[in-house]
Amino acid sequence: MVTPKELLHWLDHDLTLLGRLFDRLPDVMFFLKDVDGRYVAVNETLVYHSGLRGKDKIIGLTADEVFPVSNTSIGSQDMQVIHSRRDIIDAMRLFRSADGSKQWCLSSKFGIFDERRNPIGLVGISRILARPDEKHYGYKRLLEFSRQIQENLGQPILISDIAQQVNLSMDTLQRLTREVFQLTPKQMLMKARIDRACELLENSMTNITDIASECGYSDHSAFSRQFRAALHCTPQEYRASVRRA
């Protein structure tokens, strides 16, 4: 009888098996990278969103080469995960797919280490957020919550205050937003703010400080930090990249 250890041994020696497994998940981008952040294995979903023709065109490249967004680096985050030994769990990210559409995802990355605890790479997934489940019984209850967020983006919003306005307890709100939108209430607010900021950066000449205020940020630096966390670039760099495109 084959032992679990033997099964894992064979899995370690057949990276294509992992790729074939994750190929069956159309809303999940799977990646395995070496210690320099170069792709070692990917699935078809990542290939599709990259716009490249096949896995062999991606293997050996870095994320910055596959998804060039700005002057800043997705690779720098990869290096941080590998060398700091701190995993990333469900971090919200916004990226532009090969067709030009913006896609929100929840990204998780885990460092890989050898027997001596030396870093040798990382493995991760980026789960693309699907449309909300409109058939869920809580969907209509959350529409008013979503509307309140959109209409008050320029104000110092407290999630607890909006929950009270729409007659939802915080526990119920947390549960429903995860079930319907796959996000926490705080992530929903962040998403709305960054979406609005991208719209203003793309379609207006409004200065960055005013955009920060219009999207509910108390100061320019707080806005830049959260924007960079979501897009791996500053608002200025994002605006410049859109204009170049």
Stockholm file with secondary structure:
# STOCKHOLM 1.0

chainA/1-245         MVTPKELLHWLDHDLTLLGRLFDRLPDVMFFLKDVDGRYVAVNETLVYHSGLRGKDKIIGLTADEVFPVSNTSIGSQDMQVIHSRRDIIDAMRLFRSADGSKQWCLSSKFGIFDERRNPIGLVGISRILARPDEKHYGYKRLLEFSRQIQENLGQPILISDIAQQVNLSMDTLQRLTREVFQLTPKQMLMKARIDRACELLENSMTNITDIASECGYSDHSAFSRQFRAALHCTPQEYRASVRRA
#=GR chainA/1-245 SS CCCHHHHHHHHHTCHHHHHHHHTTCTTEEEEEEETTSBEEEECHHHHHHHTCSSGGGTTTCBHHHHSCCSSSCHHHHHHHHHHHCCCEEEEEEEEECTTSCEEEEEEEEEEEECTTCCEEEEEEEEEECCCCCTTSTTHHHHHHHHHHHHHTTTSCCCHHHHHHHTTCCHHHHHHHHHHHHSSCHHHHHHHHHHHHHHHHHHHCCCCHHHHHHHTTCSSHHHHHHHHHHHHSSCHHHHHHHHHHC
#=GC SS_cons         CCCHHHHHHHHHTCHHHHHHHHTTCTTEEEEEEETTSBEEEECHHHHHHHTCSSGGGTTTCBHHHHSCCSSSCHHHHHHHHHHHCCCEEEEEEEEECTTSCEEEEEEEEEEEECTTCCEEEEEEEEEECCCCCTTSTTHHHHHHHHHHHHHTTTSCCCHHHHHHHTTCCHHHHHHHHHHHHSSCHHHHHHHHHHHHHHHHHHHCCCCHHHHHHHTTCSSHHHHHHHHHHHHSSCHHHHHHHHHHC
//
